[in-house]
Amino acid sequence: MRPLTPPPEPVEIAAGWLQLRPWHPALGDEALVMFGDPELRRWWVTPPEIGENLIETWIERRLERWRAGENLSLAIQDATTGALLGEVQLTDLSQWDGSAWIGYSTMPAARGRGVAPHAVAALTRWGFDAVGLHRIQLGHAIENAPSCRVAIKAGYPLEGIMRSSLPKSTGGWWDMELHAAINPADS
Ligand SMILES: CC(C)(COP(=O)(O)OP(=O)(O)OC[C@H]1O[C@@H](n2cnc3c(N)ncnc32)[C@H](O)[C@@H]1OP(=O)(O)O)[C@@H](O)C(=O)NCCC(=O)NCCS
């Protein structure tokens, strides 16, 4: 098993019309719009509490977690205008089996334009090539049809259902559909 080598500081990844960039406090006002979206809050396991200093705290925590190698989160921005379009992240990196999970959300106004699948595909390539991941898993509540479309379009075929595995922010658990992508260099 090769060791995973996440870079110690957040990186920037060019992805054509999208740019994946380190989180920065200047993105705070736009991120607040994303957090307030009821659709996002429905599916996130722990949606952030909207309150004072939320953005500064949230962004600082994202940077800390990158440096700890726990959560490699990047802002998805329009490469031309710099507008915040969403977030994409690799979490739960495991040196044991070379796996990680991928997660994503987009700004309400940016949906339906293929932002999430394009960003997921770009972060996946980077995760395989630069970090050395072997397998990346993607899970969504069965009821979250748009998220399932993202998985399929980004190259994550469906593997099965993990019953009662995804905590709901309102209590209880969703049944989760599990998708995964395997590093082509390992097959
Ligand atoms: C799921 C999500 C990330 C999709 O992002 P996106 O950039 O809109 O992705 P796409 O443009 O590829 O659209 C995916 C699907 O969303 C649906 N969709 C299309 N336009 C939409 C719109 N304006 N609003 C909402 N959903 C739309 C369609 O079913 C589309 O599939 P299709 O391309 O086969 O028609 C986004 O809807 C979101 O942030 N949802 C809330 C948070 C969330 O669910 N995160 C994932 C948790 S697992």
The ligand as a MOL file (V3000), in Angstrom:
LIG
                    3D

  0  0  0     0  0            999 V3000
M  V30 BEGIN CTAB
M  V30 COUNTS 48 50 0 0 0
M  V30 BEGIN ATOM
M  V30 1 C -26.7880 18.0260 -5.5150 0
M  V30 2 C -26.1390 19.3010 -6.0200 0
M  V30 3 C -24.7170 19.3810 -5.4660 0
M  V30 4 C -26.0720 19.2380 -7.5630 0
M  V30 5 O -25.2100 20.2580 -8.0430 0
M  V30 6 P -25.3350 20.8590 -9.5260 0
M  V30 7 O -24.1260 21.6820 -9.7490 0
M  V30 8 O -26.6530 21.4850 -9.7010 0
M  V30 9 O -25.2750 19.5290 -10.4390 0
M  V30 10 P -25.9080 19.3420 -11.9220 0
M  V30 11 O -25.9640 20.6330 -12.6400 0
M  V30 12 O -25.1610 18.2240 -12.5300 0
M  V30 13 O -27.3910 18.8770 -11.6490 0
M  V30 14 C -27.6360 17.6150 -11.0280 0
M  V30 15 C -29.1150 17.3350 -11.0560 0
M  V30 16 O -29.8000 18.3570 -10.3240 0
M  V30 17 C -31.1160 18.5450 -10.9050 0
M  V30 18 N -31.2660 19.9710 -11.2600 0
M  V30 19 C -31.1470 20.5510 -12.4700 0
M  V30 20 N -31.3650 21.8700 -12.3820 0
M  V30 21 C -31.5980 22.1340 -11.0810 0
M  V30 22 C -31.8800 23.3240 -10.3740 0
M  V30 23 N -31.9410 24.5090 -10.9690 0
M  V30 24 N -32.0650 23.2420 -9.0290 0
M  V30 25 C -31.9540 22.0400 -8.4050 0
M  V30 26 N -31.6880 20.8770 -9.0360 0
M  V30 27 C -31.5200 20.9220 -10.3620 0
M  V30 28 C -31.2170 17.6400 -12.0820 0
M  V30 29 O -31.8230 16.4320 -11.6500 0
M  V30 30 C -29.7580 17.3860 -12.4300 0
M  V30 31 O -29.5820 16.1620 -13.0880 0
M  V30 32 P -29.5860 16.1080 -14.7220 0
M  V30 33 O -28.3680 16.8700 -15.1600 0
M  V30 34 O -29.5290 14.6880 -15.0490 0
M  V30 35 O -30.8480 16.7940 -15.1740 0
M  V30 36 C -26.9480 20.5680 -5.6270 0
M  V30 37 O -28.2900 20.3960 -6.0440 0
M  V30 38 C -26.9080 20.8730 -4.1170 0
M  V30 39 O -26.0010 21.5650 -3.6440 0
M  V30 40 N -27.8960 20.3500 -3.3490 0
M  V30 41 C -27.9750 20.6060 -1.9100 0
M  V30 42 C -26.8260 19.9870 -1.1150 0
M  V30 43 C -26.6390 18.5150 -1.4590 0
M  V30 44 O -27.5690 17.7740 -1.7080 0
M  V30 45 N -25.3440 18.0830 -1.4580 0
M  V30 46 C -25.0050 16.7020 -1.7330 0
M  V30 47 C -25.1840 15.8880 -0.4950 0
M  V30 48 S -24.8220 14.1550 -0.8190 0
M  V30 END ATOM
M  V30 BEGIN BOND
M  V30 1 1 1 2
M  V30 2 1 2 3
M  V30 3 1 2 4
M  V30 4 1 2 36
M  V30 5 1 4 5
M  V30 6 1 5 6
M  V30 7 2 6 7
M  V30 8 1 6 8
M  V30 9 1 6 9
M  V30 10 1 9 10
M  V30 11 2 10 11
M  V30 12 1 10 12
M  V30 13 1 10 13
M  V30 14 1 13 14
M  V30 15 1 14 15
M  V30 16 1 15 16
M  V30 17 1 15 30
M  V30 18 1 16 17
M  V30 19 1 17 18
M  V30 20 1 17 28
M  V30 21 1 18 19
M  V30 22 1 18 27
M  V30 23 2 19 20
M  V30 24 1 20 21
M  V30 25 1 21 22
M  V30 26 2 21 27
M  V30 27 1 22 23
M  V30 28 2 22 24
M  V30 29 1 24 25
M  V30 30 2 25 26
M  V30 31 1 26 27
M  V30 32 1 28 29
M  V30 33 1 28 30
M  V30 34 1 30 31
M  V30 35 1 31 32
M  V30 36 2 32 33
M  V30 37 1 32 34
M  V30 38 1 32 35
M  V30 39 1 36 37
M  V30 40 1 36 38
M  V30 41 2 38 39
M  V30 42 1 38 40
M  V30 43 1 40 41
M  V30 44 1 41 42
M  V30 45 1 42 43
M  V30 46 2 43 44
M  V30 47 1 43 45
M  V30 48 1 45 46
M  V30 49 1 46 47
M  V30 50 1 47 48
M  V30 END BOND
M  V30 END CTAB
M  END
